[in-house]
Every structure is written in C-alpha cells, then in structure tokens.
Amino acid sequence: MEMGKEIRRLRNDRGITQEALAAALNVTAQTVSKWECGNSIPDVQLLPEIAVFFGVSIDQLFAMSPEQQMERIENRIYDRGLFPEAEQRQLEQQLRAFAENPAHQGQAELLLTKLYNNQAEQYRLLAVEHGKIAVEKTGGDRDAVSELCNAWGSYIPDWNIRNHHALIAWLGDYCHRNPENRAALMWLLDNLIDDRRIAEAREWLEKFSALDHSFRSPMYRFLIAQAAGEQAEAEKQLQALEGMAETEWCCASTLGDIYTQRQEYDRAIDWYRKGQELQPAPKFTDSAMCIAHICEIRGDKAGAIAAYREQLRLMREDWGIVSGEERDAVERAIQKLQ
C-alpha cells in the first residue's frame, strides 16, 4: 500500500527505527512493520499524530502528488464555509511549502489567495449577522449601522475610500508589461470606468479592442459612453450588443445586467434566460441567481424560490454538487423566503 511505503520512506529519512516510531505513536513495532509491508494501514485516528510526528500533511501520507494535494485543497475551499483556525494554519503551512518549489509556486500562491478570500468572505458574513443584532440592541447606534453597512458591502459615498487608484496603478503597470493579457485589461477597464477616469479608459479600450473582437468591445464602448453621459452613443452601442446576443451567450447575460441596472426587469429576465439557453453545458448558475435577486427586489417570493430551485438543479445536474456550503447557502435562501 502506498501509505506504508511513504511511512517507511519518512522513517528512513528521519533515521529512526520501527521501534522508535512505534514508541512515539504508542503502538507496537510489529504494527509499524505491518504498515510498511502493506499488510494493514494505520487507524484513521492515528493519521494526524503520524503527520505531526513527521511534519507532513495527511495527504502526503497517502503519497499524493503535489498537484493532487493542491487539487484536494481547492475542492475543500469551495466545499465549506469558515475554516477553524487550526485547519487554516495547516493549509497555509502546506501551501507555503509547495510555493517554495518554483514549479508549483504559481498554483500554491493562487490557492493561498483563494483560501484567504474564502476566510474573508465567511468573516464578512459573520460580521453581517452580528451587525444586524448590534443595530437592534443598541437602538440604531450610528457606529453599529456603519459597521453593518461596511460588512454588507454597502455603497460608500466617500471618494477617498471608494476609489480604486491603487488597484488601477498596479493593473496599469501589469498591462504595460503584459499587453496581451485580456483578463487584466478587462479588470483595468472596469475599475477606470467605475472611477469615471474616462479618457484613460478610452486609451486602454483601443489596446483591448485590438486583441478582442467579441461583444466586449462594444460593451465597454457602451459603459464608457454611459459613464460620460453620452446617451446617444450609449444607445447605439446597446443596439450593437443586442444584435450580437443571439450567438454569444455571455453577451445575452451582459444585457441582462445592463437592463437590471436600468430597472427594466422584464427585459433583464428575458436576456438572462436567453443567456442560460444559449450557454453550453455545464451551465453556470449566474442567470438563475440574478433572476432570483430581481424577484426578491420585486417582492415576488414564489418567483425567487423557483429561480433558486433552478440554481440547485443546475448545481446538481451540470456540476454534480449535491452537498457543501455552496448548496447550503441556496437552501438557506429558499428557507428564508418560505
């Protein structure tokens, strides 16, 4: 068995005998010998002790490759809510060890980012729940209301807090050095438009349009014209987008977003449904989520529940998700509406 071979390798690397390992784990030397020969495996309750003794992860005891271990970590991040502090430290230690290898550094750093973002999001949700209680119990204390709104991702009127200048500066530098990275260019455009830095956005859009010939170029022309108050140009680009939406599902979904922000909810729902219809399997759940939110805004509980159930169906049939925090969150949304 692979675990027995790994235990033997770790023991030999440490230069200790089977008897010494057995004494440390409070088992017999014969038991250790059976592990290493593949005649038995350690009891599951012993695995953490063995991992701590050798200073490795439990995954490593199963002789999983670094790629397999990182895939397992990513699945764990997506499958649950807040990690206990001890488990977070264990994952951090494991990923930082992988990051020391140049071949694995990029993926390990990406997973650390995902881990921290997951923890931040889960703490934010906790802050929302405690903040609601704080507002009620303090009689609407101004500080409590402010903290709740911050936790809930509220619009912030203060420009010095709301602006994205640091992110824009970093993305701009990155895009100068990597001018063909479409993803980074799109994030740069999004943030420039949100900060109403229209002239810079137009300059970067010219670079982006040279790379991308999809609906995204007219989409950004629409967003820039709308931010600049150029309504005639914005409507022209919107019509161009609608002409492209029959063949590009992302374009249809984008039109759903645009009409939602214009509070033209019926048209928005039609475009979201069109986007989901055009989308190849496995289909994302975003359109169903957007429709659910629109129905909640309108006070249409039945419509929202139906949309959330459609989201659950897609998760189950297209992605094989039948348990975990992602599914539980949708179930909680349905229960709240009921």
Buried (B, 14 or more C-beta within 10 A) or exposed (E): BEBBBBBBEBBEEEEBEBEBBBBEBEBEBEBBBBBBEEEEBBEEEBBEBBBEBBEBBBBBBBBBEBEEBBBBBBEBBEEBBBBEEEEBEBBBEBBEBBBEEEEBEEBBBBBBEBBEEBBEEBEBBEBBEBBBEBBEEEEEEEEBBBBBBBBEEEEEEEEEEEBBEEBBEEBBEBBEEEEEBEEBBBBBBBBBBBBEBBEBBBEBBEBBBEEBEEBBBBBBBBBBBBBBEBEEBBEBBBEBBBEBBEEBBBBBBBBBBBBBEEEEBEBBBBBBBBBBEBBEEEBBBBBBBBBBBBBBEEEBBEBBBBBBBBBBEBBEEBBEBEEBBBBEEBEEBBEEBE
